[in-house]
Amino acid sequence: MVVFHKGRSWVHFCFSHYVNDICRAVPGENIKLFADDTNLFIFDGDSDKLTQRANNCLKELDNWFKANKLALSLGRKTYMVFSPRRILSIKLLLNNVEIEKADTCKYVGIYLYDQLNWKHHIDYICEKLVTFTEIFYRLRSKISCEWLRNIYYSFVNILTYYTELRCMPIHLLLI
């Protein structure tokens, strides 16, 4: 028998168990964890097989969560389909509740669009830049250039730098 004290030990055990064990819930499928997001990637050229595999994976994940006394938040669950042609027949259910199809999602800090273009992510970056431009304009005469530079590198540069790292082809990163 293992006894845990209240607080961090229990939290670390639960997190470690979750991270190390959830992949066993759906063997052979591709689960990616990032911060508090769990993503399941399923690939299949046939939409009927894709639907069946995805629904089976959802059942297995739900069983794993129940067995580990955890719960899936149905309110935040969506799915996306990336395909060169439109697939309309996908219907995913979890506990007889249909999961909503999304055309955009934020994954690892980057907005993805089901048409695999950058429109939503660029719009997000532009919106942030406009906001900070106004802030810099108002602060330019109130604080030093050093502080303005610190604010820029803390909030603005990280937006573009992070995107460049995530989207840069791997052969350029290895140079």
ZAZADO-999670 format. One line per 2 residues: their letters; for each residue x negated, y, z negated of N, C-alpha, C. Coordinates in steps of 0.05 Angstrom, whole numbers. Atoms other than C-alpha are relative to their C-alpha. Last residue first. Layout:
! residues N
a) X,Y,Z,X,Y,Z,X,Y,Z  ... .
This chain:
! residues 175
il) 24,-13,-10,-445,485,785,-15,14,-23  23,17,6,-396,437,751,-26,13,9 .
ll) 5,-1,28,-339,488,748,-26,-15,-7  10,-26,6,-341,499,823,-7,3,-30 .
hi) 27,-1,-10,-334,424,836,-13,28,-5  19,12,19,-274,423,789,-28,2,11 .
pm) 6,28,-7,-232,470,831,-24,-10,-16  24,2,-17,-213,532,792,-6,-29,7 .
cr) -7,3,-29,-141,532,768,-24,-3,18  -19,22,-4,-150,520,693,4,-6,30 .
le) 12,25,9,-213,563,686,18,-24,7  21,6,-18,-183,620,728,-13,-27,-7 .
ty) -12,9,-25,-119,618,688,-22,-8,20  -11,27,5,-157,623,623,12,-12,25 .
yt) 23,18,3,-197,683,649,10,-29,-4  11,6,-27,-135,719,674,-22,-20,-2 .
li) -21,9,-18,-96,717,609,-11,-8,27  -5,28,5,-158,721,565,22,-12,18 .
nv) 19,16,-14,-177,787,597,5,-30,-3  -3,-2,-29,-113,820,574,-19,-19,14 .
fs) -28,5,-10,-102,804,500,2,-1,31  -16,17,17,-168,797,462,27,-7,13 .
yy) 10,27,-1,-215,824,516,17,-20,-17  -1,11,-27,-173,886,527,-9,-29,0 .
in) -28,6,-6,-162,898,453,3,-13,27  -7,23,17,-237,894,440,29,-9,5 .
rl) 13,23,-12,-250,941,499,6,-25,-16  -15,6,-24,-200,991,471,-11,-25,15 .
we) -25,13,8,-234,986,404,18,-7,24  7,26,10,-302,1001,435,25,-16,-9 .
cs) 3,18,-23,-273,1057,476,-7,-28,-9  25,0,-15,-252,1091,411,0,-20,23 .
ik) 20,19,11,-181,1101,388,-24,0,18  -3,4,29,-128,1156,395,-21,-18,-12 .
sr) 10,-24,14,-142,1186,464,1,-3,-30  26,-9,-10,-137,1121,503,-12,24,-14 .
lr) 21,1,20,-82,1092,459,-27,13,8  -7,-14,24,-22,1113,500,-22,1,-21 .
yf) -4,-29,-6,-52,1094,566,6,16,-25  26,-13,-3,-78,1029,537,2,30,6 .
ie) 13,-2,27,-9,1010,513,-27,14,1  -13,-21,15,22,1027,580,-12,4,-28 .
tf) 8,-25,-13,-29,985,617,12,24,-15  25,-9,12,-17,930,566,-10,25,13 .
tv) -4,-6,28,56,923,585,-26,11,-12  -15,-26,0,41,927,660,4,9,-29 .
lk) 19,-22,-7,-12,873,651,13,27,0  17,-5,23,37,827,614,-19,23,6 .
ec) -17,-12,21,89,834,669,-17,6,-25  -5,-28,-7,36,822,722,16,14,-21 .
iy) 25,-15,5,12,758,687,5,30,6  5,-1,29,84,731,683,-25,17,-6 .
di) -20,-19,11,99,749,756,-5,3,-30  10,-27,-8,34,714,777,19,21,-11 .
hh) 23,-6,16,55,652,738,-11,28,6  -9,-5,28,125,652,768,-24,7,-18 .
kw) -17,-23,3,99,660,840,7,6,-29  9,-14,24,41,610,836,19,24,-6 .
nl) 12,-26,-7,67,558,885,-4,15,-26  29,-1,2,79,484,873,-12,26,12 .
qd) 9,-2,-27,152,482,897,-31,3,2  -4,26,-13,171,456,828,-8,1,29 .
yl) -25,-2,-15,140,518,797,3,-25,16  -1,16,-24,86,514,744,28,3,12 .
yi) -27,5,-10,73,569,694,-1,-15,26  -4,-8,-28,3,562,664,29,-7,8 .
gv) 4,-29,-3,-15,560,590,6,11,28  28,-7,7,-24,485,586,-6,29,7 .
yk) 16,24,7,44,473,619,-29,9,-3  26,-9,9,97,528,623,-15,-25,-10 .
ct) 7,7,27,157,504,663,-28,11,-6  25,-12,10,194,525,725,-5,-10,-28 .
da) 16,-6,-24,248,492,768,-27,13,-8  11,-27,0,280,458,709,-15,4,26 .
ke) 21,-3,-20,327,398,709,-9,29,0  -1,-21,-19,367,390,645,-24,0,19 .
ie) 23,-19,4,369,324,609,1,19,23  16,-5,-24,437,289,610,-21,21,-6 .
vn) 0,-29,-5,460,265,542,-18,5,24  -23,-8,-16,479,191,537,3,30,3 .
nl) -22,3,18,425,180,484,26,10,12  11,9,25,374,206,533,22,0,-20 .
ll) -17,1,24,395,211,605,-16,-9,-24  13,11,24,358,230,668,18,3,-24 .
ki) -17,-5,23,393,239,734,-12,-13,-24  12,7,26,350,244,797,20,9,-22 .
sl) -14,21,14,392,244,861,-11,-8,-27  -23,-10,14,373,312,890,12,-21,-18 .
ir) -12,24,12,303,300,915,22,9,-18  -19,-4,22,281,357,962,11,-27,-9 .
rp) -27,-2,-10,220,339,1004,19,3,-24  0,-16,-25,147,353,990,28,2,12 .
sf) -2,17,-23,159,330,918,-1,18,25  17,-11,-20,147,355,848,0,-19,24 .
vm) 7,19,-22,206,338,804,-18,16,19  5,-12,-26,215,374,738,-8,-22,19 .
yt) 18,15,-18,244,353,672,-3,15,26  -7,-5,-28,274,389,612,-19,-18,16 .
kr) 9,19,-19,276,376,537,10,8,28  24,-11,-13,281,435,489,-10,-19,23 .
gl) -4,-27,-10,352,424,464,-23,11,16  -13,0,-26,343,349,459,3,28,12 .
sl) -18,-23,-2,294,355,402,11,2,28  4,-16,-24,265,285,395,20,23,0 .
al) -23,-6,-17,266,259,324,-9,16,24  3,-26,-13,215,225,280,25,4,18 .
kn) -16,-19,16,225,167,231,-5,29,10  19,-15,16,169,126,264,14,23,-15 .
ak) 16,19,16,217,73,290,-19,15,-18  -17,10,22,264,129,313,-15,-19,-18 .
fw) -5,-22,19,209,164,352,17,-10,-23  25,-5,15,186,98,384,4,22,-21 .
nd) 3,22,19,258,80,403,-25,4,-17  -20,-4,21,266,149,435,-2,-22,-21 .
le) 9,-22,18,201,140,472,19,5,-22  23,10,16,223,72,498,-11,22,-18 .
kl) -11,18,20,291,100,520,-23,-10,-18  -14,-16,20,257,159,555,12,-18,-22 .
cn) 21,-13,17,209,112,590,13,17,-22  12,20,18,267,70,615,-21,11,-18 .
na) -20,6,20,302,133,641,-9,-22,-19  -2,-22,19,239,154,677,20,-5,-22 .
rq) 24,0,17,228,86,708,1,22,-21  -2,23,18,300,82,733,-24,-1,-19 .
tl) -22,-4,20,299,152,761,1,-22,-20  9,-21,17,232,141,796,20,6,-22 .
kd) 20,13,19,255,75,824,-10,21,-20  -16,18,17,317,110,854,-19,-14,-21 .
sd) -15,-15,21,275,169,879,16,-18,-19  -28,6,-3,225,124,915,16,13,-22 .
gd) -9,-10,-25,155,152,922,30,-4,5  -12,21,-17,138,142,849,11,13,25 .
fi) 3,-3,-29,97,180,798,13,-23,14  -7,25,-13,115,190,725,-1,5,30 .
fl) 3,-3,-29,83,244,682,5,-28,12  1,26,-12,106,248,609,0,4,30 .
nt) -8,2,-28,91,312,572,-4,-28,10  4,27,-10,88,324,497,11,-2,28 .
dd) -15,10,-24,81,395,474,-8,-29,7  -25,13,9,61,416,403,17,-10,23 .
af) -12,-15,22,-12,431,421,25,-15,-10  14,-26,2,-24,393,486,14,17,-21 .
lk) -7,-16,24,-6,320,492,-17,25,1  20,-21,6,-6,283,559,11,16,-23 .
in) -9,-19,20,30,217,570,-22,20,-5  19,-22,5,17,178,635,12,21,-19 .
eg) -9,-27,-9,53,112,639,-19,21,-10  2,-3,-29,24,42,635,9,26,11 .
pv) 25,9,-12,48,29,565,0,2,30  -6,5,-29,106,72,543,-26,-9,14 .
ar) -30,1,-3,108,73,467,8,-6,28  -9,28,1,34,55,463,30,-2,4 .
ci) 6,12,-27,16,126,485,8,-29,1  -22,-5,-18,51,151,422,-4,-12,28 .
dn) -19,22,-3,2,117,375,21,4,22  13,25,-7,-61,159,372,19,-22,8 .
vy) 18,-3,-22,-30,228,374,-11,-27,10  -15,-9,-23,29,211,329,-18,0,25 .
hs) -17,23,-8,-12,172,278,15,7,26  18,20,-11,-63,228,275,15,-24,10 .
fc) 9,-10,-26,-8,279,265,-18,-20,14  -22,0,-18,25,238,210,-9,9,28 .
fh) -6,28,-7,-41,224,175,23,-1,21  21,10,-18,-62,297,179,5,-29,8 .
vw) -3,-13,-26,5,320,151,-21,-11,19  -23,12,-13,2,269,94,4,12,28 .
sr) 6,28,-7,-68,289,75,23,-13,15  17,5,-24,-52,362,81,-5,-29,7 .
gk) 16,-20,-14,5,368,32,-16,-11,23  -16,-20,-15,32,319,-18,-20,18,14 .
hf) -7,-23,16,-15,262,-37,16,20,17  10,-26,-9,-13,199,3,9,22,-20 .
vv) -14,-23,13,-7,129,-25,-13,26,10  15,-25,-2,-25,69,19,16,22,-13 .
m) -17,-24,0,0,0,0,-18,25,0 .
